[in-house]
């Protein structure tokens, strides 16, 4: 017992000295934990060290990477990893797990106004996984791929302690239709598709990517910015505001809250996978004249110095925190 205590004290002393030494030489960041940075801070940390060539039109920081393709089109490239216990549980139907793994990539392509085309699927599988489970998983993937005419062209397999699914997808978009998070402009009207909130009660596994809606919008209206709502309305709107260097006013009474949900969930729950987009006032008026219930105005783009403001049902500014899903 005595030796163990002495070792513990010595161990702590060494690490304290090491910490002082690190600070003195400016390398304290190497003993910082990723939870200190958070998910988006960690992404930004990576972004600063990545260099790309002229073939990359848009790299990290949007729903898809945008790459050179031909005279009229860009190539879109996206990937997402789904982890057991984070994005799904083994109590969920394997068919729906597979369906979701494919659908979230298609939703990213839709957020850039593109058409999904090809994908690779990588699986990390525990050794005791049944063949029936894997077949159902792949059946869900194939069903979603078939619906959106996506070709599954290969992938990889690995042994894993938990089920891990990674899908990398390619799509195409006409250059004149490309939408990013960085295009929002002063006085744009902010819209969402569908309803928001309560996704954990099933929608996160059964949603339909809004490819059709994105193509309809870009064909008939002049949009400025778009993102899909994966991390929560306010958090994803904040991504647009940061990239576009603007602010926004959102009206609580205009937010379309899903049945069996409530406003707090609609603002921050995430995994609705609806589209959040901005367009000029004149274009917004044209869209609203169509009286399509799928498209709902919820606010307006303002100057950056005004920040993000939520107006309550009483017409007064309402305090809020930008909450949404974060991995760290």
N, C-alpha and C positions, 0 to 999 in steps of 0.2 A: 504493500500500500504506500509506504514512504517513498520508494523508488518511483512509483507511478506518479505521485504528486510532484516530486522534484522534476521529473521529465516534463510534466505538464507545464510547470512554471517556466522551465528553461525554453520549452517549445514556444510559449506565448511571448517570452522575452525576445527570442530570435525573430519571430514574425513582426513584432513591434519595431525592432531595429531595421528589419528589411523594408518595412513600410516607410520609415523615415528616410532610408537610403533611396528608395524609389522616388519619393517626393523631391529629394534633393537633386536627383538626376533627371527629373521630368518624365518619369515613366510610370507614374501612378496609375495611368489608364489601363495598364496591363493586369492590374489586380482588381479592376472594377467589374462588378457582375452585370450581366446583360439586363437584369431587372431595373438597374439604375437608369439605363438608357431608355428602356421601354421598346416595344416592337418598332414603332416608327423612327425612333432615335437610332436603333440598330440598323434599320434600312438606310437611313441617311449616312450613318457611319460607313457602310459599305459603298454607297454611291460616291462618296468623296474620293475613294481610292480606285474607282473603275474608270478606265479610259476606253473610248470607242473610236472607230474610224468613220469615214464619210458615208459608209453604207447604212449606218444607224441614224435614222431620222429622229427617233425618240427612244431613249433607253429606259432605265429604271425610274419609277415615279408615276406611272400611269397604269391604266388597266391592262394594257398590252405594250410590249415593245413594238416599235414601228420601223420596218426595214425597207430598203430599196427593193423594188421588184421589176417594174417596167415603166413605160411612158405614162400610163394612165392609172396604175394601181400601186399600192403599198402592200407589203407582207406584214401581217400581224402575228405576234408570237407571244404566248402566255403559258404559264404553268401554275398549278396549285397542288399542295400536298394535303391530303386528308389523313388524320391520325385518330385511331381508336381512342375513345375517352375524351377527345377534344371536339371533333367534328361529327361524331356518331358514336353509338354504343352497339355492342353485339346483341342487344335486345331489339334493335331495329332490323327490319327485313333486309337481307343482303341484296335483294333486287333493288330496293330504294337507295341503299348505300352506293351501289354501282351507278345508279341513275344520277345521283347527286354529284358523284365524282366527275362525270362527264358534263353535267349541266352547268356547273360553276365555271368551267372553261368557256363554254358557249356563251354564258352571260358576259364574261369579260370581252369576248369578241363583239357581242352586241353593243356594249358600252362604247366601243370605238366606231360603231355604225358599220361593222364588217360582216362578212359571211364566213362561218367556220368551214374548214376543208379537211384537214388531216391531223391525226394525233398519235402520240406514243403513250402507252400505259405501262407504268412500273408498279409492281406489287411487292411489299414486304409481308411475308406470310409466316405465322407461327407453324411449326412442324405438325401440330395436331389439328390443323384446319381440315375440315372435311371437303372432299371433292364436290359434294352437293352444294356446299356454301359457296365455293369459288364459281361453280357453274351459274348460280343465281346472281352472284356479283357481276359476272360478265354479261349475263342476260340483260341486267339493268343498263349496263354500259352500251350494249349493242342496240337496245331499244331507243335510247336517246340519240345515239349516233345515227341510226337509221332515220329517225324523225327529222333530223337536221342535216342529213346527207353528209355526214362526217366519216371519213375513212380511218379506221384503226389500222395503222401500218406497222406496228411492232411495239417493242418495249423491253422490259427487263424483270427478272424475278430475283428475290433475295430472301434468305431466312431472317426472321425478325421476331422479337418477343411480343410485339403487338401488331395488329393489322395496320399497314400503311399503304395508302394509294396515292400515286403521283401521276397526274396526266399533264402532258405538254401538248399544246395545240397550236396549229397554224391556221390563219385565216387570211382573207384578202379584203381590201377596201378600196373603193375608188378614191383617188387623191382629193377630189373636190368634196367628198363626203366625210373624210376623216374627222372625228371628234375626239378631243382630249380634255383633260381637266383644266387646262390653262387658258381656255378661250372666253370665259365669262366676261361680260362687259357691263359698264355702268348702265343702270335702268333696265337690264334684262329681267324678264319674268322667270321665276323658278317654278318648274313643274315636276311632278312625279307620275309614274304609271301605277295603276292598281291601288291596293290598300297596304297599310303598314302596321307592324306589330304582331306579336304572338307567334312568330315563326317557329319557335321551339316546340309548339304543339302540333307540328306536322308539316308546315309549309316548307321548312328548310330541306325536307327530303322530297317534296312533291312539286315544287315550283316549276314553272315553264319559263325558260330564258326568253327575254323579250326581243328576239331577233326580228320578228315580223314587225313589231311596233317601231323599232329603230329604223328599219328600212323605209317604212311608211313616212316617218318623220323627215328623214333626210331627202326623200323624193319630193315631198310637198312643202317643206318649210326650211327656212334658213336658221339652223341651230348654231349656238356658239360653243357650248361645253356640255359634256355628259360623263356620268359615272354610274356604275351599278351599286345599289345599296347592299353591301355585304357586311359592313361593320356598324351600321346604325345611321339614321337619317342625318343627325347633327354632325356626327364624326365625318361622314362621307361628304357632306356639304362643306365642311371645314377644309377637306382636301382640295375641293374646287377653289375655295376662297384663297387658300395659301398659294396654289399654283397660278391663279389668275390675278393675285394681288388686289383683291377687292373685299368688300364686306357684304352682309346680307341682312334683310329683315324677313323673318318667317312668322306667319300668323297661325297660332294654335288652332283656331276655329276652322281653318282651311285644310288642315292635315287630314287625309282620309284614313281613319283608324279602322283596322280590320275588325270584323265581327268577333266577339269574345276576347277582345283585347282592350287596351286603354292607352291614353296619350303618352305615358312614360315609356311604354314598350315601343310605341310608334316612333318616338324620338331617338331611342337608343338601343333597342334590342339587337338589330342586325339580322343578317341572313334572310332578308325579304327578297333580295335579288330583283327588285324593281329598278327602273331607270330613273335617275335624277338628272334633269337637264335644264339649260337656260336658253332663251331665245329673245330677240328684240320685241318690244311692245307691239309693234304692228303685226309681227308674225304670231305673237301670242293671241291677238284678237282674231286673226284668221283661224287659228287652231280652235279657239273657244267657240267660234261660230259653227264649227262642225258638230258640236254637242256630243262628243265622244266621251263617255264616262270614264274610260280608261285613263284619260289625261286630265290631271288636276293641278291648277295653279296653287302654290302655297306661299309665295313671297316674291321679293324683288332684290336685285343686286344693287348695293349702295357702295359708297366709297370705302376704301380700306380703313381709314381712320375711324369710321363708325363701327367697325367690327361686325360681329354676328349677334343679332338681337332677336329674341323670341317675344312676340306680343301675345299676351294672354287673352282669354275670351272677354275680359273686361276692358280691353283696349289699352291696357297699360303694360309696359315692359315687365317681363317675368324672369326672375333669376333662374339660372340653369347651369349645369355643368356639362361639358361635352363628354358624354359617356358613350361607349360603344365597345364592341368586343376587341380586346387586345391579347395577343399571345403571351406578352411579358408585361 
